[in-house]
Amino acid sequence: MANFKEDLRKVKAFAFDIDGVFTDGTLLIHPSGEMLRSQNTRDGYAVQLAVKLGFPVAIISGGRGDSMIPRFKSLGVTDIYLGSHDKLDDFTDFCFKYDLQPDDVLYMGDDIPDICVLQKAGMATCPADAVTEVKEISRYISDKPGGKGCVRDVIEQVLRLNGKWLNDATKNVQSL
């Protein structure tokens, strides 16, 4: 098996779950019934940069809530699959749309519903606080927990390994 850094160098696209990856899994319920989630701005910066550099990015979540869509769209993400009943189908759709092989994609998930995609993706990753079953099949486990920079961790590593971190393209990307 190759060094995981060599596998990271081959990544052409990213796909992420939301709850437990972009968030710490905590949900606040607004009086209107809307579920509110807190996200790390450094994760947002990395996503925005990856999109700007031409990496397709997908959000694949069983969670619902229209309030998440503007956040990801503001980062340049156009492939947002919410309320996903079959994450593998949505992952396959994302790959087809960009003419990617599953091996080209880094997927980060944290819980049982992510296992089917983690098993198919070329680079299976998870936050430090993912469930045991997900950690056991992940090629890389971030030292950062969900909602605390794990997304930034994997994107930054891929960009650094490909010579795309801290170059001219990064100068005009704002943190959100």
C-alpha positions in Angstrom: 0.0 0.0 0.0 1.4 3.4 -1.0 2.1 6.1 1.6 -1.1 8.1 2.3 0.7 11.3 1.2 1.1 9.8 -2.3 -2.6 9.0 -2.3 -3.4 12.5 -1.3 -1.3 13.8 -4.2 -3.7 12.0 -6.6 -6.9 13.6 -5.3 -8.8 15.5 -8.1 -12.0 16.3 -6.2 -13.5 16.4 -2.7 -16.8 15.2 -1.2 -17.9 15.8 2.4 -20.6 14.9 4.8 -21.8 17.9 6.9 -22.9 16.9 10.4 -19.8 15.7 12.3 -17.5 16.9 9.6 -18.2 20.5 8.9 -19.9 20.7 12.3 -19.2 19.1 15.7 -22.6 17.4 15.4 -24.4 19.8 17.7 -27.8 21.1 16.5 -29.5 24.1 17.8 -33.2 24.3 17.1 -34.5 27.8 16.3 -38.0 28.6 17.6 -39.2 28.4 13.9 -38.0 24.8 13.9 -35.0 25.4 11.7 -31.9 23.4 12.7 -28.8 25.7 13.2 -25.3 24.4 12.8 -22.0 26.1 13.6 -19.1 25.8 11.1 -15.4 26.6 11.2 -14.4 29.5 9.0 -11.0 28.0 8.3 -12.8 25.0 6.7 -14.8 27.4 4.6 -11.6 29.2 3.5 -10.1 25.9 2.3 -13.2 24.8 0.5 -13.4 28.2 -1.3 -9.8 27.9 -2.3 -10.1 24.4 -3.6 -13.1 25.4 -5.7 -11.2 28.5 -7.0 -8.2 26.2 -8.0 -10.6 24.0 -10.0 -11.3 21.1 -7.7 -14.9 19.9 -7.8 -16.4 19.8 -4.3 -19.6 18.0 -3.3 -21.6 18.1 -0.1 -23.4 14.8 0.5 -25.5 14.8 3.6 -28.5 12.9 5.0 -29.3 16.1 6.9 -31.8 18.6 5.7 -32.1 22.3 6.0 -32.2 25.0 3.4 -30.1 27.2 5.7 -27.0 25.2 4.7 -27.3 25.9 1.0 -26.4 29.6 1.0 -23.3 28.9 3.1 -21.9 26.3 0.7 -23.0 28.3 -2.4 -21.1 31.3 -1.0 -18.0 29.1 -0.9 -18.5 28.2 -4.6 -19.9 24.7 -4.0 -22.6 23.9 -6.6 -23.0 20.1 -5.9 -25.0 20.0 -2.8 -26.9 16.8 -2.0 -29.1 17.2 1.1 -31.5 14.7 2.5 -29.5 12.0 0.8 -31.1 8.6 1.2 -28.4 6.8 -0.7 -25.0 8.6 -0.4 -23.4 6.2 -2.8 -25.9 7.1 -5.5 -25.2 10.8 -5.0 -21.4 10.2 -4.9 -21.7 8.3 -8.2 -23.7 11.1 -9.7 -21.0 13.6 -8.6 -18.3 11.5 -10.2 -20.2 11.1 -13.4 -20.9 14.8 -13.7 -17.2 15.6 -13.6 -16.0 12.5 -15.4 -14.1 11.3 -12.3 -13.3 7.8 -11.2 -14.2 7.2 -7.5 -10.4 6.7 -7.0 -10.0 10.4 -7.9 -12.1 11.6 -5.0 -11.3 12.2 -1.3 -14.4 11.7 0.8 -14.7 12.6 4.5 -17.4 11.2 6.7 -17.8 10.5 10.3 -20.6 8.0 10.9 -22.2 4.7 9.7 -24.2 6.3 6.8 -20.8 7.3 5.3 -19.3 3.9 5.2 -20.6 2.9 1.7 -19.0 6.0 0.2 -15.8 5.7 2.2 -15.4 2.2 0.8 -15.8 3.4 -2.8 -13.7 6.7 -2.7 -10.1 6.7 -3.6 -9.1 8.4 -0.4 -11.3 7.7 2.7 -10.8 10.2 5.5 -12.5 11.1 8.7 -12.3 13.6 11.6 -10.6 12.6 14.8 -13.9 12.0 16.6 -15.5 9.8 14.0 -17.1 6.5 15.1 -14.9 3.5 15.4 -16.3 1.7 12.3 -15.4 4.7 10.1 -11.9 5.1 11.6 -11.3 1.4 10.9 -11.8 1.9 7.1 -10.3 5.4 6.7 -7.0 5.8 5.0 -6.4 9.0 6.9 -7.8 10.2 10.3 -7.4 13.9 10.8 -6.0 15.0 14.2 -8.9 17.6 14.1 -12.4 16.7 15.2 -15.5 17.5 13.3 -16.3 21.3 13.1 -12.8 22.1 14.3 -10.7 22.2 11.1 -10.7 18.6 9.8 -11.9 19.8 6.4 -9.1 22.4 6.2 -6.6 19.7 7.2 -7.3 17.4 4.3 -7.8 20.1 1.7 -4.6 21.9 2.8 -2.6 18.7 2.6 -3.8 18.0 -0.9 -3.1 21.5 -2.1 0.4 21.6 -0.5 1.3 18.2 -2.0 0.3 19.6 -5.4 2.1 22.9 -5.0 -1.1 24.9 -4.9 -1.0 26.2 -1.3 0.2 29.7 -0.7 0.5 30.7 -4.4 -0.8 33.6 -6.3 -4.3 32.1 -6.5 -4.6 32.1 -2.7 -4.1 35.9 -2.4 -7.7 36.8 -3.4 -9.6 34.2 -1.5 -11.4 35.6 1.5 -12.3 33.7 4.7 -16.1 33.3 5.3 
